[in-house]
Amino acid sequence: MTKLEEVKEILHQKNASLVVAYENGEIKEYYQDRIKDIKDILRKDEKLLKGAVIADKVIGKVAGSILAVAGVKEIYTDVISEYAIPVLEENHIKYEYKEKVQYIVNQTKTGMCPMENKYKDEVNIHKIYSEMIDA
């Protein structure tokens, strides 16, 4: 079983929101919504996700940008937005997904996620990273 298959399986078995296979071999699962776990991890140590393989419920442009800057190697997600795909491809991150959507929806499911909407046309992923991690 590959690391990607392993984190994907844990994501679904444990109903986690995020599962990370760190480069040191440790695998941890997280349960906060949206990008809170990713932000918490990177606020502790911005190098922690370098070379990691992750499984996440949802990857939009903001999460994709943050993970690209953080140096994640490979991603599985249940739902990916069309805005996230170019970011992952331009940064040579391997990815798999179950469902592709035009954009990530907001929590009330009435429109686009505010963060996806704010950054949908932003080309500087380092700007997205710094604004989100330092927020």
N, C-alpha and C positions, 0 to 999 in steps of 0.2 A: 504494500500500500504506500502511495506517495504521501508526502507531507500535506499536499493540497487535498487529497482524498481523506486523510485523517482529520484535518480541521473541519472539512465540510461535514463529515459524519458526526463529529462532536457538536457542531453548530445545530444540527437537526435533532440529535438524540437528547441533548440537554436543553434545547430551546433557548440557547444563548443568543445574544445579539451580535457578539463578536468572539472569534476564537483566534488566538495568535500562537503560531509555532515560531518561537524566537530562534535566532541563529544559534544560540547555545544549546538548543534541543528541548528546552522547557516549552510546554504547551499550557496556556491558560485560557479560561473562558471568562467572558464579561457579560453583564446583563443590563447596563444602562441603555436608554434609548438615544437615537440620533447619533451624533459623533462625540458624545460625552466621554466614552471610554478611550477613544483614540486621543482626544485632547488630554485626558488625565495621564495616560501613558507618556506622551511626549512632553508634558510639563515636568514630569519626574526626571526624564532623561531623553533629550531629543535624538539620541543615537539608538535607543532601545529597539526601534522597528527596522533598523537597517538589516537587510537580508532576510527579513521575516516573511513567512507565508501566512496569509490570513484568510479567514472566512467571515463574511459579514452579511447581515440580512439585506442591507441596502447600501449601494454605492452610487452617490451622485457626484457632480463635479467637485463640490467642496471636499468630500471625503477622498475622492480620487486624487485631487491636487495635494492634499495633506499627506496622503500615503506615498505619493510619488516623491515629494520633497524629503520625506522621512526615509526613503530608500527601500521600501517594501519590494520584494522580489516577485511575488505571485499572489493573486487574489481570486477567491471564489465569492460570488454574491448571488443571492436569490433574485434580486432586482437591481438592474443597472440602468442609469439614464443615458440617453444619447449624448448628453453633454460630458459625461465621464469618459466615454470610450476614447476620444482623441487624446485626452490627457494621459491615459494609461498607455496607449500605443506610442505616443511621442516620447514617452519615458521608458519604453521597452519593458513594461510590466506585463507579464503573462496574466491573462484573466479568463475566467469562465463564468457564465451566468445561466440562470434558469429562465429569466424573463427580462427582455429589454423594453423600456418604456421611454416615451418622449422626454419626460422630466419627472423628478421626484415630487410627489404631492405633499401638501402641508398636512399638519396633524389632524385638521378637521375635514380633510379630503375635499376641500372646496376650490382648490387651485394649486398653483406651483408653490413648492417649499420656498419660504422667503430667502434662504441662503442660496439656493439654486438660482433663484431669480436674480438676486443681487450680483452673483458672480458668473452668470451664464456666458457673458461676452468677455470676461477677463482672460487675458492670455498669459499673464504673469502668475504662475502657480506659487511662486515664492511670496508674492503679495498676499494671496489667499491664505497661505500657511501662516504668515506672521500675523495677519489680522485675526485669524480664527484661534490660534494657539495663545496669542497674547491677550485675547478678549476677556 
